[in-house]
Amino acid sequence: MYRRLLPYLRPHAWRMGATMFCNIAAALLDAFSLALLIPFLNILFDQSPLSLKAGWVSDLLNATVGALLDPADKMGSLRQVILLVVGAMLAKNMLVWVSASLGASLQEFVTRDLRNALYRHLVKLPLGYFTRMKSGQILSRVINDTAETRLVLTHLMTHSLQSIAMIVAYVAFLVGISWKLTLIALFVAPVLIGAMQPMLRKLRKGARRRGNVHGEMTSVVQETVGGIRLVKSFGAEGYEEGRFYEASGKYAASTIKLTRLAYLAPPLAEVVGTIMALFLLWIGAQEVLLHRTMSGADLIAFLMYVLRLLHPLKQLSQAPTIAQSSLASAERLFDVLDAPAETQLDKGTVTSARFEREVAFEGVSFAYDGDPVLQNVSFTASKGSVVALVGPSGAGKTTTVDLIPRFYQPDRGRITIDGVDTREIRLDALRSLMGIVGQDTVLFNDTVRSNIAYGAPGRFADERIEEAARAANAHEFIRELPEGYDTLLGERGTRLSGGQRQRIAIARALLHDPPILILDEATSALDTESERLVQEAIERLLEGRTVFVIAHRLSTIVHADIILVMDRGVVVERGTHTELMDNKGVYNRLYSLQFREPDALPAGIGAGA
């Protein structure tokens, strides 16, 4: 996992290097300032300022501060030591500040890069991925898991490096003062690390489960906010509260369980460290009083190093605990990043597609997760023709048209454009031939202008955008908006009515001018006046295009060149409106039922599959 995460650090190697340098320099200065305690105590105990019993530490002190210490001027020497300690501490803390600043920027840049990489891959995933995955889980990965993952790369790496640098510096000085006591002090470290391994494994598994529970909680919130009108109309506030309380309770319980386990590490390290310090005090006292191998100043300095060592050891003991949560989040991120993108699955070699003659379905069958949806569907749509798909809900109408832009791929058979299998055409080239206007119009929290010119900012002049809006019967109501074409529409275009949103979508299709149009009945949920305006716009949109229309109101497709009547994934009838009415079959029955009760559709007959 670390190997997969490290590439996100490479673009910021200089920040990482500078952070490492500052941490190491700060640790050395901190250890050196503590070593100055030896001459200070020797002077205080009326001994020679620089004891020769502290090994290379004595040599270092003699080389760096020896010239500043005068045994005949004790107060002056103490003053010099104090000034040196203050100077070393100031320099150390300046380096710590620089390191922290660089570390903070490193964290944010790495988080940004992780988030961007995840989003870049996410939008390229096949449509099927989004039907299987809850949107709340996806949001949790993009927002929460990227923030959690950055800890193992930056926060842990910088803080752990700082702790390691301090531990190495302190241990070096400890060895210089007494290698025997240092060996005793270091004996406990591998024991402590080994004892914590089972706990760390539990933490990682628990953190992954908690991430999934967080995604479920996010999904409940998103569904409630997105369907708030339905919630209120059915008085289901209490029901939704119950769903959220359950998800929130599970998340709280998993967090508490993880936190309790995580909080075992610091006290365990501290208890072991304190026992170690007391044991060293006893052994060191024997070295000073019985064996005379250490001075009292050396022992006190040694114990100060050991006590100072507890803090970085404590921080380092927490690092694996935090790492387990970060690594669990990283695993969830790579679950998304490892899912094959459409571009990876795209085997097309034709980079420039043209449409001159026909779109043909040749024995197309498709199953979704093992359930058959389409069976042996065959038909041909000539250029400039209108093909209507009708039938009950679940008949496979939407799946049929979703196969044309390769949102899904057929299991058997093929779909061709001018005789070329669509699988041989690059996705970007294939989809550039098509425009889709659905019943559920998608608008973004952006200006009217940007929504009409969606996906091509700066490509179209304002005059062309307004021309498309006029053709879609949208220009008049757009002018009446507070800021006209620069009005922000709000999330999902909530500032507009259903008919207005549909006309914006039609203007979008007109502006991009695709030769093939997929139209999911756009007038079924509109009032009479809105329907009239939208229908006029649709008629302009159909001109000169090959159109696949999913029909809800059969009156809107009586002039279609071919009508396909579908049931359970099979084309059961085909022909013109007149031919199908004369056949007295399924279409005739559906049409007759609909016109006997024009304001309602019979049970089992829906707008789209």
N, C-alpha and C positions, 0 to 999 in steps of 0.2 A: 504493500500500500504506500509506504514511504517513497519507493522508487517511482510510483506513478504520480505522486504529488510534487516531487522535486522539480519537474520542468516548469511549474508555475513560479518557482523562485528565481529561475535563471535570468529572466529579463530584469530582475532587480538585484543582481549579484553585487553591484557596488554598494548598495544600501546594506545588504547582508554583511559584506566584508567590512564596511565602516563600523557597523554595529558590533561585530566580533572584535575588531581592534579596540574600540572604546571600552568594551566589557573587560577585555584582558588587561588593558592598561589601568583601568579603574581597580581591578582586583589586585594587581601588583602594588599600586599606590596604597591601597587599603592595608595590605599585608605589611608593607614597609612602615607605614605610620604606626602600626601596632608593635612592630619590632622596636620602635623608638622608646617603648615602655621600658626596655631593658636598661639603657643608660639612665633614664629618668629615675628608676627605682634604685639603681646602684648608687647614684649620687645621693638620693634620699637616705639610703642605708649607710652612707659614709664609706662607700667602697669605690674602687676604681671604676670610672664611668663605663669602660668597655671591658666586660668580662671575656676571658679567653676560653670559657667552658662551653660556649654556644656554637662551636664549630664554624661553618662557613657564614652563619648569620653574624658572628662577631667580626669576621673579615669584611663582610659587606658594610656593617656599621662603621668600622674603622676607616674604610675607604671613602665612605660618603659623608659622614658627619664627624669623624675623628678629629679633624683639624679645627672644628668649631667648639670642641669641649676642652675646658681648662680645669684640671683637677684642683687647682689653687683657687679658682673662682666658681664655687658651687652654684650660687644663685644665678650668676651669668650663664653658666652651662645649662641650668634648668630652663632659663628663659629662652636660650637657643633651641633646646629640644621642643619646648612648647610651640615656638614659632614654626619649627619644621613640621610638627604635627598638624598645625592649623593650615600651613601651606599645602601639605599633602592631601588633607581632607578637602580643601577647596578645589584642588585640581581633580581629585577623585570624583567629587560630586558634579563638577562641570562635565566630566566625561560621562557620568551616569545620565545626566540630563540630555546630552547629545545622543547617547545610545537610545534613551527612551523615545526621543523625538523621531529618530530614524526608524526605530522599531514600530512606532505608531503608524508612520507613513507606509512602512513595509506591509503592515497588517492590512491597511485599507486598500493598497494597490493589489495585493494578492487576492483579497476578497473580491475586489472588482473584476479581476481577471478570471477567477473561478466562476463568478456569477455570469460574466459575459460568455465564457466558454459553454456553460450549461445552457444558457438561453439560446445561444447560437445553434447548439445541437438540438435543443428542444423543438425549435420551430421547423427543423428539417425532418423530424420524425414522421413516420406514416400516420395517416388519419386513424388507423386501427389502434395505435398506442393510446390515443386520447379517449377512445371509447372504452378501453379497458381500465384506464387509470383515472382515479378521482382527481378533480381539479385542485382540491384542497391538499392532496398529497404532492401534487406537482408544485404548488405554491410553497409548501413547506420545504421542499428541496431547494428551490431557487433562492428563498430568502433565509430560512433558518439554518439549513445544512451547510450552505456556503459560509455563513458566519461562524458556525461551529468548527468547520474544517480548517479555517484559517488559523485556529489556535495551535494546531499541531505543527503548522508550517512556520508560523511567525512568533506568536506570543510564547509558546513553549520553547521554540528554538532559541529565541533571544534571551528569555529569562533563564532557561536551562543552561544556556551557554554562559550567562553571567554567573550562575551558581557554580557551574563546573570550573570556571576560571578562578573563582574565589576559593573553591575547595582545593584545586591544584596549588594555588599560591600559598594557602594556609598550610597544606600538607608539606610543601617544600620547606617552609620555615620551621614547621614542627620537626621534620627530619633533621634540619640543621641544628636544632636545639637538643633533641634527644631521639635517636632513631629507635631505641628500645620502647619508649613510651608511645611513639608513633605507631609501631607495629601493633601494640595492644589496642590503640584507639581505632585502627583501621580494620581490626578483626571482625567488628560487629557489622560492617557495611554489607558484605555478601550475605550474611545471615538474614539481615533485614530485608534485602531485595528478594531473596528466595521465599521468605515468609509471606510476601505480599503478592506473589504471582497468582495464586488461586483467586484472590480478591479482584485482581485486575481483569482476569478473564470474565468473571461475573459482571464487572462494570461494563465491559464492552458489549456483551450480549444485552444487558439491560438498557444501555444507551440506545442501541438499535431499535429495541422494542418501543422505547419511549418516543423515538422519532416517528415511528409509524402511528402511535397513539396521537401525537401532536398533529399529524396530517389528517387524521379522522376528525379531530376537533375543529381544524381549519375548514374542512369540508362542510361541517354542519353550519358554521357561521356563514360561509359563502352561499350555501343553498338557501338559507333563511333570508339573507339580504337580497339575493337574486329573485326569490319568490315571495317577497314580503306582501305583495298585493293579494296573492292567493292565501297566504297565512292569515291575513286580517279578514279576508272575505269568508273564510271558514271558521273564524274564531279559534284558530289553532295555536295561539300564542303559548298556551300552557303545554301543549304537546311538544312544540319546538324547544321550550324551556327544558322540558324533561330530557329531550335528546341531547341538548347541550350540557346539562348538568351531568348526565351519564358520561359523556366524552371528557368533560372537564375533570370529573372525579377520577376517571381512569388515569388521566395525565398527571393529576396531583399525586395519586397513589404511587405511580411509577417513579415520579421525581423524588418523593420522600424516601422511597426504598433505595434509590440510587444514592441520594444525598447521605443517608445514614451509613451506607457502605463506604462512600468516598471519604467521609469525615473520620473514619478509623485510621487512615494513613498518617495524618499529622501527629495526633497524640501518641501513636505507636512509635513514630520516629523520635518524638521528644522524650518519651519515657526511657527508651533505650539509650538515647544520647545523654540524658541526665545521669543515669546509672553509670554509663561509661565515664563521664566526667568525674564523678565521685570516686570511682575505682582508680582513675588516673591520679587523683589528688592523694590518695593513700600511697600508691606506688611512688609518686614523685616526692612525697615527704620523706620516704626512706632514702631516695637518691640524694636528697639535700642533707638530711640529718645523720644518716648512717654511713653512706658510701662517699659522700662529698664529691659526687660527679657533676652536680648542678649547683648553681647559686640560687638563692631565694628569688632573685629577680628573674632568673631564667625560668623557674617553675611557675611563677605567677604569669609571666608572658606566655608560657606554654599553655597554661589553663585558660588564659584569655583567648588564645587561638582556638582551643577546643570549644569553648563556649560560643565564640563567633562562628565556628564551623557548623554549629547546630542549625543556624538560620538557613544557610544555603542547602544544607542536607535536608532540612524540613521542606524547603521549596522544591528540591529535586525529588523528594519522596512523593510530593503532590503531582509532579509532572506526569507520571504514568497514569494516575487516576484521571486527570483531565484529558490525557491523550486517548483514553478508551472511548470517551464521549465523542471526541473529534474524529477518531478513526471509524466509529460507527456511522457518523454523519458522512464521512468520506465514502464509505461503502454504499450508502444510499445515493450519493451523487453519481458514483460510477455505475450504479444500476441504470441510471438514465443515460450516462455517456456511453455505456457499452451497448445500449439498444441501437441496432443498425438504422442509420438515417436513410431517408429516401434517396439521397444522392449516392449512398453506398450500395443500395439495392438496384439503382438505375443502371441497366445494362445497355441502354440506348446509345446508338452511334450517330444517328441522324441529328445534326445540330441546327438545321434550318428546315422547319416544316412549312408546307403550303397545303392549302385546301382548294382543290379545283373541281372534284367530281362528286364524291360520296363518302359517307361514313357507313360501315357495314359491321353488323354483329354476325359472327359465323359460329353457330353451335356453342354459344357461351354458357358455361355453368360456373356457379360460385357458391361456396359454403363459408359461413362465418363461425369460427370455433367449432367446426364439425357439423353445424346445422345447415342443411341445404337452403339456399336463398333463391338462386336462379337455376333453372334446368333447361339446357339446350335452347337458348334464346337466339333466334336468327331473324334479322330484318335489315333492310337497306334504307338509308336516308339520303336522297339525292340533294345536291347543292341547291339551296334556295327553298327547300321543302320544310313543312311543319309536321313533326311527328309528335302525336299526343299519346301519353300513357295514362290509362285509367284502370280502376279496379279498387277492391277493398283495401283497407289498411293492412300492411304486412304482405302485400302481393309481390313486392320486390321492385316497385317503380323507382324509388330513390336509389336503391342499389344499382339498378340498371344505368341510370345517368351518372352515378358516381364512378362507374368503371371507365367512362369515356375520358376524363382527365387523369385517369389512373390514381384516384384516391385509393382504390383497391385494384388488385390484378385478378383476372379470371383464372379459375382452377383448370378449366378445359375450354377449348375453342379459342377464338381470337377476335379482336376488334381492329378494324383497319380504317385508315384514312387514305383515300386514293390508292387502295391496294397495299399500303405499307402498314404492317403490324404496329400498333401504337407502342408496344414494348421495345421496338427498335428506334423509337424517336426519343430524344432527350426530354426529360420532364419539363424543363423550362421552355423548350421549343414547342412542345405539345400544348402546354397550358396557355401559351401566348395566343393560341388560336381560339380560346374559349372565354366566354363571360357567363357568370352565374348570377341570377336574380332569384332569391329565395323568398318564401313566405315569411320566414323569421329574419328580417333585415338586420344586418350587423353594421352598426355605426360606432365610431370611436369618439372618445372625449377630445375632439379636435375641432377645428373650424369647419364650416360647411364646405369651403373651397378645398380643404385638405381631404375631406371625406369623399368628395366627388372625384378628385384626382388621386385617390388612394393608391399607394404603391409606386407613384411616379412623381415625386415632388419636383417642381421646377420644369417638368417636361412639357406641360401644356400652358399656353398663354391664358390670361384671364378671360379673353374674349371667347376662346374655345370652351372654357368651363361654363361660361354664361350661356353660350349657344346650346350646349348639352342640357343645361337646366331648363331652358325654354322649351326644348323639344320634349322634355320629360314633364312639362306642366308644373315645374318647381320654381321658376324664376320669380313669380309674383309673391309667393309666401316667403321666399328667401329675402326679398327686398324689404319685407315688413318686419323681419327679425331685428333686434336692437342694433346689431353691427353688420347686418346684411350677410355677405359671404364670409365675413371674418368672425361671425358669431360662433362661440364654443357651444357644441351641442349637448355636452354632459355625457355621463357614462351611458353607453348604448343608445345615445340620441334621445334621452328622456324628455328633452324640451320640445320634441315634435310629436305630432299625432301619428297613428299607424299609416295613414295614407301619405302623409308628408315623408315619412321615412322610406316608404316604398318608392316614391318619386325620386328621392335622392339616390337610391340604389339603381334605379333605371337610368338616371343621368350619368352615373358612374359607368354603367355598361355602354351607354351611347358614346361617352367620351373615349373609352378605350377601343371602341369599334371592332369587336371580335367577329370573325366570320361564322363561328358556331356559338349558339346561345342555348344555355340550359335554364329553363324557367320553371321554378316550382310555384304553382298557382299563387299569384300575388294579390288577388282581389278577394279571397274567400272570407277574410275577417274585416272587411271594410264596409262603411256605410255607403248608401247609394251614390251620393255626390262624389265621395272619395274614389269609389269604384269606377265611376264614369271617367274621372280625370286620369286615374292610373291606367284604365283600359285604353284610353286615347294614347297615352305615352307608350304603352306596350305595342300598340299597332305600329307606331313609328319605329320602335326598336326592332320589330320583326322584319322590316323592309330589307330585302336583299340578303337575309341571313338564313342559315340552316338552324332550325329551332327544335329542341326537344322540350316539350312542355308536360309537366305532371299536372293533370287536370283534376280539379275538385268540383267545380261547377261545369257540368257537361255542356252548358250553353255556350261556353267560351271557346270550345274547340270544334264546333260543328263545321268549320271551314278548313280544318286540318287536312293535309294531303293524305295522311295515313293515321289511323287510330289503332293503337295496340291495347287490347283488353287483357289484363294480367290477373292471374289468380294463383297464389301459392308458388310464385316463381316461374310460372309457365304462361306463355302467350296463348290464350284460349280462343281469341278472335282477333281479326285484323281486317281493315278496310276503311273506306270513307264513311262519313256519318250516314249518308243515304243507304249505302250497301249494308251497313250493320243494322240499321233500323229495319231494312227489308228482310234481313235474316231472322228476325224475331228471336234473337238469342239473348246472351247475357247483357250486352250493351243496350239492347232495346228495353230490357227489363229495368236496368239501372236508370236509363233516361226517363222512362215512364214513371218510375217511383219518385224521381227527383222533381219532376214537373207536376206531379199530383200534390206534392208537399214542398213547394219551392224554397221555403225558409228553413227547412231542416233536412238533413241527410239521413237516410235510414241507417239503423244500427249495422255496424260492420263495414260501412263504406266510409273511408277517410281521405284526408288530403294527401298524405304521403306515407310511404313505407319507411 
